[in-house]
Amino acid sequence: MTSPFDYFVVFAEMRTGSNFLEANINEFEGLSCLGEVFNPHFIGYPNKDDSLGVTLEQRTDDPQVMIDAVKSNEVLSGFRYFHDHEPRVLNTMLEDPRCAKIVLTRNPLDSYVSWKIAQETGQWKLTDVRRRRDSTVKFDGLEFRRHVEELQDFQVSLMRALQLSGQTAFYVAYEDLQDIQVMNGLARFLGHEEELEALNQKLKRQNPSPLSEKVSNFGEVTLALADLDRFNLNRTPNFEPRRGATVPSYVACAAAPLLYLPMRSGPQATVTQWMAQLDRVADDGLIRNFSQKSLRQWKKTHKGHRSFTVVRHPVARVHAAFCECILAADQGVYKQIRKTLRRVYKMPLPKDPPGAGYTAEEHRAGFVAFLGFVKANLAGQTSLRQDAHWVSQATAMQGFGDLALPDMIVREDEMMSYLPALAMQVGRVDAPDPEVVDPGHPVSLEEIYDAEIEKLCKDIYKRDYIAFGFESWK
């Protein structure tokens, strides 16, 4: 594929994720992003003497020299450009249809607070969450308004210039940066055929907590913007990438028109045992391993079908994930994850699945450490993947929506009454009562649960507590 462009520019601002975007652009062998080559204070990167052989002095004397060097590079190249960079090249870029425009945006309040924290801590990049510096900052309403005005003026000028010249840009939101499909789409926009199989995860999010925990005078923020909700101040940040519908995990009755959409680390054994009893078959008599095609066929042949899922209290669910995926793993990827958690994150976990002599004290220490990891992991601050067994149930529910949302969402503690009622809706008045299957955990949650664990889980899964109305586990 021949690129329609000679070079590209990433229009961004400080604290919008531009370093992460650049790192992933540079993962493509045929693309090169050269940093901030028009920053008034340095060229490309701090402490660099030149970029592509062009010095800061040469660029200052004639910025077109830098443009020519970028266009002449061996691979398709570009750079990041902020609103306060070299103004003499802006119109040159905007008027040139052979210059690809990429526009990266972020909620201005998020970027402002992140900028204030970076100023306070002196930490502008994070590659290891263990070296993260934390700080709360004071919100300055006047400074923030100026910040927003500068960003908006620049964005409007970009949009108008592109409209007048009949061009278009590739827009990337901060939330898109974790989406590999968007990154591959950006490469295609630039005329590049290669696709990435995984994102560059060296850079970590520095400040994943809610705004209310990062701003010391958060009440003044809400007061200053009381008439506006354009910045969505009270949301819980969500850094989990969208998840697919995971159709192969669905389970259906062979006779009764019921379809179960399991939540990983939920009460799957209890539910599927009930479904098998309802159908009067063994567990392997249920229908599994669906494809989208076979799922559509099942729905066509089971008129009046109902689909359902069962949500579990976040504390019980993440404890199940800890016991079943981390502690019990004796082979495969989860064994490797446990090894990494022990070696890299220094978590007090047993080397092998726990046996005789494993105590409740050891279990609680390991579980609390795991909760710390899960918080960082779901905030995109670790090198390990975000696993379906401990992502939020709200995110998993969105994945179901790619095909169809469940007709009924049942809480685990209400299964005894709601599952038989669901069976009655499809004409099965003889439905058995569900029988809870013992998960066989080495230490039960009751033995270690306390207010600290509840607080840690509520901090991690705030979206689930809000979305499903969960209160404390006990």
BAVO-709835 format. One record per residue (C-alpha): residue number from 1; chain; x, y, z. Coordinates in steps of 0.02 Angstrom, whole numbers, plus 50000, padded with zeros to 5 digits. Layout:
// BAVO-709835
  pos  unit     px     py     pz
  NUM     A      X      Y      Z
...
//
This chain:
// BAVO-709835
  pos  unit     px     py     pz
    1     A  50000  50000  50000
    2     A  50070  50169  49949
    3     A  50045  50305  50078
    4     A  49948  50458  50021
    5     A  50056  50561  50140
    6     A  50234  50625  50147
    7     A  50233  50647  50337
    8     A  50113  50661  50483
    9     A  50081  50771  50634
   10     A  50000  50723  50799
   11     A  49907  50874  50866
   12     A  49902  50849  51054
   13     A  49933  50936  51220
   14     A  50027  50898  51378
   15     A  49952  50756  51482
   16     A  49839  50690  51344
   17     A  49929  50524  51321
   18     A  50037  50581  51175
   19     A  50191  50487  51239
   20     A  50091  50325  51242
   21     A  50022  50359  51068
   22     A  50197  50395  51002
   23     A  50265  50235  51080
   24     A  50134  50132  50989
   25     A  50157  50221  50823
   26     A  50341  50176  50837
   27     A  50294  49993  50859
   28     A  50255  49989  50672
   29     A  50415  49955  50575
   30     A  50370  50075  50435
   31     A  50321  50223  50545
   32     A  50423  50341  50652
   33     A  50364  50475  50772
   34     A  50507  50591  50819
   35     A  50443  50675  50976
   36     A  50417  50862  50991
   37     A  50528  50925  50852
   38     A  50450  51099  50861
   39     A  50453  51122  51049
   40     A  50524  51297  51077
   41     A  50640  51235  51216
   42     A  50716  51079  51138
   43     A  50711  50976  50979
   44     A  50627  50807  50984
   45     A  50665  50762  51164
   46     A  50747  50849  51313
   47     A  50937  50837  51315
   48     A  50946  50795  51129
   49     A  51061  50897  51017
   50     A  50972  50866  50853
   51     A  50834  50772  50763
   52     A  50873  50691  50596
   53     A  51033  50795  50593
   54     A  50941  50961  50616
   55     A  50997  51060  50768
   56     A  50891  51173  50877
   57     A  50982  51325  50807
   58     A  50953  51272  50626
   59     A  50769  51239  50659
   60     A  50750  51407  50746
   61     A  50829  51497  50600
   62     A  50721  51408  50472
   63     A  50586  51286  50532
   64     A  50557  51225  50354
   65     A  50725  51135  50365
   66     A  50648  51021  50498
   67     A  50494  50988  50391
   68     A  50604  50942  50242
   69     A  50708  50824  50350
   70     A  50552  50735  50414
   71     A  50484  50716  50237
   72     A  50651  50647  50177
   73     A  50667  50514  50313
   74     A  50679  50334  50255
   75     A  50511  50286  50332
   76     A  50349  50384  50348
   77     A  50386  50501  50492
   78     A  50299  50631  50596
   79     A  50301  50721  50762
   80     A  50194  50784  50906
   81     A  50139  50965  50897
   82     A  50061  51064  51042
   83     A  49969  51230  51033
   84     A  50122  51326  51098
   85     A  50248  51249  50977
   86     A  50333  51337  50832
   87     A  50192  51441  50756
   88     A  50278  51472  50589
   89     A  50248  51293  50528
   90     A  50066  51277  50579
   91     A  49990  51344  50419
   92     A  50119  51249  50316
   93     A  50057  51086  50391
   94     A  49872  51128  50389
   95     A  49873  51182  50206
   96     A  49970  51029  50146
   97     A  49856  50882  50101
   98     A  50012  50771  50097
   99     A  50030  50799  50285
  100     A  49922  50676  50383
  101     A  49834  50753  50532
  102     A  49806  50652  50690
  103     A  49710  50740  50829
  104     A  49726  50673  51006
  105     A  49603  50739  51136
  106     A  49567  50714  51320
  107     A  49442  50780  51447
  108     A  49519  50952  51488
  109     A  49491  50935  51675
  110     A  49582  50768  51678
  111     A  49729  50839  51579
  112     A  49735  50995  51689
  113     A  49741  50896  51852
  114     A  49868  50775  51779
  115     A  49976  50923  51727
  116     A  49965  50998  51902
  117     A  50016  50832  51981
  118     A  50163  50812  51861
  119     A  50220  50987  51906
  120     A  50206  50944  52090
  121     A  50296  50776  52082
  122     A  50417  50809  51939
  123     A  50364  50642  51862
  124     A  50310  50662  51681
  125     A  50323  50481  51627
  126     A  50295  50316  51719
  127     A  50365  50148  51663
  128     A  50358  50057  51830
  129     A  50209  50076  51947
  130     A  50323  50039  52095
  131     A  50410  50207  52064
  132     A  50251  50306  52052
  133     A  50248  50471  52146
  134     A  50081  50524  52216
  135     A  50015  50696  52260
  136     A  49856  50795  52279
  137     A  49844  50968  52202
  138     A  49742  51125  52226
  139     A  49617  51173  52093
  140     A  49634  51351  52026
  141     A  49473  51401  51939
  142     A  49548  51549  51844
  143     A  49697  51448  51786
  144     A  49584  51306  51730
  145     A  49472  51422  51629
  146     A  49625  51490  51539
  147     A  49683  51312  51508
  148     A  49516  51265  51430
  149     A  49507  51422  51324
  150     A  49680  51392  51250
  151     A  49639  51211  51209
  152     A  49470  51252  51133
  153     A  49537  51397  51030
  154     A  49670  51284  50957
  155     A  49548  51141  50922
  156     A  49426  51259  50836
  157     A  49565  51333  50728
  158     A  49618  51157  50675
  159     A  49440  51107  50632
  160     A  49407  51264  50531
  161     A  49570  51250  50434
  162     A  49531  51070  50387
  163     A  49352  51115  50337
  164     A  49408  51258  50226
  165     A  49539  51150  50137
  166     A  49425  50998  50120
  167     A  49536  50886  50227
  168     A  49498  50767  50368
  169     A  49596  50710  50520
  170     A  49608  50547  50615
  171     A  49535  50582  50787
  172     A  49595  50484  50939
  173     A  49521  50507  51113
  174     A  49624  50470  51268
  175     A  49509  50322  51302
  176     A  49551  50249  51129
  177     A  49735  50230  51168
  178     A  49711  50058  51246
  179     A  49616  49994  51093
  180     A  49732  49900  50977
  181     A  49602  49905  50838
  182     A  49607  50095  50841
  183     A  49798  50092  50833
  184     A  49792  49974  50684
  185     A  49660  50086  50605
  186     A  49776  50235  50627
  187     A  49912  50140  50534
  188     A  49792  50104  50392
  189     A  49744  50288  50387
  190     A  49929  50326  50360
  191     A  49934  50199  50218
  192     A  50027  50066  50317
  193     A  49980  49882  50301
  194     A  50064  49809  50455
  195     A  49956  49771  50608
  196     A  50008  49758  50789
  197     A  49964  49605  50891
  198     A  49992  49693  51058
  199     A  50013  49870  51120
  200     A  50172  49942  51193
  201     A  50140  49940  51381
  202     A  50304  50013  51444
  203     A  50221  50178  51488
  204     A  50093  50169  51630
  205     A  49951  50283  51680
  206     A  50014  50392  51821
  207     A  49855  50453  51905
  208     A  49713  50326  51885
  209     A  49613  50372  52040
  210     A  49453  50476  52037
  211     A  49470  50665  52027
  212     A  49400  50684  52202
  213     A  49553  50594  52270
  214     A  49677  50698  52169
  215     A  49611  50873  52206
  216     A  49625  50936  52385
  217     A  49486  51065  52362
  218     A  49372  50959  52254
  219     A  49219  51050  52321
  220     A  49279  51208  52233
  221     A  49289  51113  52069
  222     A  49107  51062  52077
  223     A  49055  51236  52132
  224     A  49153  51321  51993
  225     A  49073  51209  51863
  226     A  48903  51188  51945
  227     A  48813  51244  51789
  228     A  48911  51127  51676
  229     A  48929  50939  51674
  230     A  49026  50940  51512
  231     A  49179  50869  51601
  232     A  49085  50726  51686
  233     A  49168  50762  51853
  234     A  49085  50632  51960
  235     A  49118  50480  51854
  236     A  49229  50339  51910
  237     A  49376  50329  51788
  238     A  49371  50173  51681
  239     A  49535  50116  51606
  240     A  49478  49942  51560
  241     A  49473  49912  51372
  242     A  49308  49857  51299
  243     A  49288  49669  51303
  244     A  49208  49561  51170
  245     A  49050  49461  51194
  246     A  49150  49299  51234
  247     A  49018  49195  51143
  248     A  49113  49029  51165
  249     A  49087  49042  51354
  250     A  48896  49046  51339
  251     A  48801  48894  51402
  252     A  48628  48842  51344
  253     A  48504  48710  51396
  254     A  48477  48574  51267
  255     A  48288  48571  51296
  256     A  48234  48723  51396
  257     A  48255  48888  51299
  258     A  48376  48963  51425
  259     A  48545  49040  51385
  260     A  48673  49079  51520
  261     A  48800  49219  51493
  262     A  48931  49182  51627
  263     A  49032  49312  51721
  264     A  49206  49242  51748
  265     A  49241  49203  51931
  266     A  49054  49198  51960
  267     A  48948  49052  52024
  268     A  48960  48959  51859
  269     A  48965  48784  51933
  270     A  48806  48815  52034
  271     A  48714  48887  51884
  272     A  48764  48754  51758
  273     A  48723  48615  51882
  274     A  48549  48691  51900
  275     A  48529  48702  51711
  276     A  48579  48519  51692
  277     A  48454  48467  51826
  278     A  48320  48570  51739
  279     A  48357  48480  51575
  280     A  48377  48312  51663
  281     A  48546  48285  51583
  282     A  48725  48270  51642
  283     A  48831  48427  51642
  284     A  48908  48381  51474
  285     A  48733  48374  51401
  286     A  48722  48564  51403
  287     A  48768  48658  51244
  288     A  48934  48750  51248
  289     A  49071  48819  51134
  290     A  48955  48928  51033
  291     A  49008  49028  50882
  292     A  48904  49177  50829
  293     A  48829  49068  50692
  294     A  48783  48923  50805
  295     A  48714  49045  50935
  296     A  48597  49120  50805
  297     A  48543  48944  50754
  298     A  48508  48898  50936
  299     A  48402  49054  50957
  300     A  48303  49016  50799
  301     A  48265  48839  50857
  302     A  48220  48891  51036
  303     A  48074  49008  51017
  304     A  48036  49119  51165
  305     A  48211  49097  51234
  306     A  48275  49194  51383
  307     A  48455  49243  51418
  308     A  48523  49283  51590
  309     A  48681  49316  51688
  310     A  48723  49307  51873
  311     A  48824  49444  51955
  312     A  48925  49411  52113
  313     A  48972  49533  52250
  314     A  49142  49608  52201
  315     A  49226  49551  52361
  316     A  49171  49370  52337
  317     A  49212  49375  52152
  318     A  49390  49442  52165
  319     A  49422  49319  52307
  320     A  49363  49178  52193
  321     A  49480  49241  52057
  322     A  49623  49244  52182
  323     A  49590  49067  52242
  324     A  49546  48985  52077
  325     A  49660  49076  51954
  326     A  49811  49125  52058
  327     A  49827  49005  52204
  328     A  49760  48846  52123
  329     A  49848  48863  51955
  330     A  49972  48721  51930
  331     A  50005  48749  51745
  332     A  49976  48871  51603
  333     A  49962  49060  51600
  334     A  49897  49083  51778
  335     A  50042  48986  51851
  336     A  50156  49106  51756
  337     A  50057  49255  51822
  338     A  50078  49190  52001
  339     A  50264  49172  51970
  340     A  50274  49351  51904
  341     A  50173  49418  52051
  342     A  50295  49334  52170
  343     A  50455  49382  52080
  344     A  50418  49555  52008
  345     A  50284  49622  52125
  346     A  50353  49537  52281
  347     A  50183  49470  52332
  348     A  50179  49346  52478
  349     A  50111  49200  52378
  350     A  50157  49016  52393
  351     A  50270  48951  52255
  352     A  50150  48806  52222
  353     A  49963  48782  52252
  354     A  49937  48787  52441
  355     A  49935  48624  52538
  356     A  49935  48571  52719
  357     A  49998  48704  52836
  358     A  49934  48851  52733
  359     A  49858  48972  52858
  360     A  49721  49103  52856
  361     A  49851  49235  52898
  362     A  49954  49189  52745
  363     A  49796  49187  52639
  364     A  49741  49359  52697
  365     A  49913  49435  52667
  366     A  49919  49364  52491
  367     A  49741  49417  52452
  368     A  49769  49597  52511
  369     A  49927  49607  52406
  370     A  49830  49537  52257
  371     A  49699  49674  52279
  372     A  49837  49803  52266
  373     A  49894  49723  52104
  374     A  49716  49715  52033
  375     A  49692  49901  52067
  376     A  49850  49945  51971
  377     A  49813  49816  51836
  378     A  49639  49882  51797
  379     A  49710  50058  51793
  380     A  49831  50005  51657
  381     A  49984  50023  51768
  382     A  50055  49848  51759
  383     A  50138  49745  51623
  384     A  50016  49600  51647
  385     A  49856  49586  51548
  386     A  49687  49633  51619
  387     A  49606  49464  51642
  388     A  49419  49428  51622
  389     A  49417  49345  51793
  390     A  49448  49509  51884
  391     A  49391  49647  51765
  392     A  49236  49738  51823
  393     A  49068  49655  51791
  394     A  49005  49820  51719
  395     A  49138  49807  51582
  396     A  49095  49625  51550
  397     A  48912  49674  51535
  398     A  48956  49799  51399
  399     A  49039  49657  51305
  400     A  48877  49558  51310
  401     A  48793  49707  51227
  402     A  48893  49679  51067
  403     A  48767  49541  51028
  404     A  48624  49556  51152
  405     A  48608  49608  51333
  406     A  48539  49474  51450
  407     A  48351  49476  51480
  408     A  48382  49455  51666
  409     A  48525  49502  51781
  410     A  48519  49397  51939
  411     A  48618  49429  52098
  412     A  48705  49276  52167
  413     A  48617  49293  52335
  414     A  48448  49294  52246
  415     A  48476  49142  52134
  416     A  48370  49027  52243
  417     A  48211  49120  52199
  418     A  48249  49204  52033
  419     A  48317  49056  51934
  420     A  48160  48950  51961
  421     A  48056  49104  51920
  422     A  48154  49125  51758
  423     A  48118  48943  51715
  424     A  47933  48974  51744
  425     A  47939  49112  51612
  426     A  47981  48981  51481
  427     A  47848  48860  51542
  428     A  47950  48753  51662
  429     A  47851  48752  51824
  430     A  47947  48598  51883
  431     A  48114  48687  51898
  432     A  48224  48626  52042
  433     A  48300  48741  52170
  434     A  48484  48783  52139
  435     A  48609  48692  52251
  436     A  48765  48791  52296
  437     A  48924  48705  52237
  438     A  49068  48714  52361
  439     A  49212  48803  52272
  440     A  49343  48714  52376
  441     A  49445  48868  52417
  442     A  49594  48836  52533
  443     A  49530  48971  52652
  444     A  49353  49038  52651
  445     A  49317  49223  52630
  446     A  49225  49223  52797
  447     A  49389  49182  52886
  448     A  49482  49336  52823
  449     A  49350  49465  52779
  450     A  49353  49632  52871
  451     A  49322  49818  52842
  452     A  49493  49842  52762
  453     A  49458  49712  52627
  454     A  49287  49787  52595
  455     A  49364  49960  52575
  456     A  49499  49898  52456
  457     A  49371  49808  52347
  458     A  49253  49956  52345
  459     A  49397  50065  52286
  460     A  49437  49945  52144
  461     A  49259  49902  52090
  462     A  49169  50066  52122
  463     A  49082  50050  51953
  464     A  49009  49881  52001
  465     A  48949  49943  52170
  466     A  48861  50088  52084
  467     A  48798  49992  51932
  468     A  48724  49845  52028
  469     A  48684  49928  52194
  470     A  48800  49820  52299
  471     A  48820  49860  52482
  472     A  48954  49788  52598
  473     A  48978  49601  52581
  474     A  48939  49574  52765
//
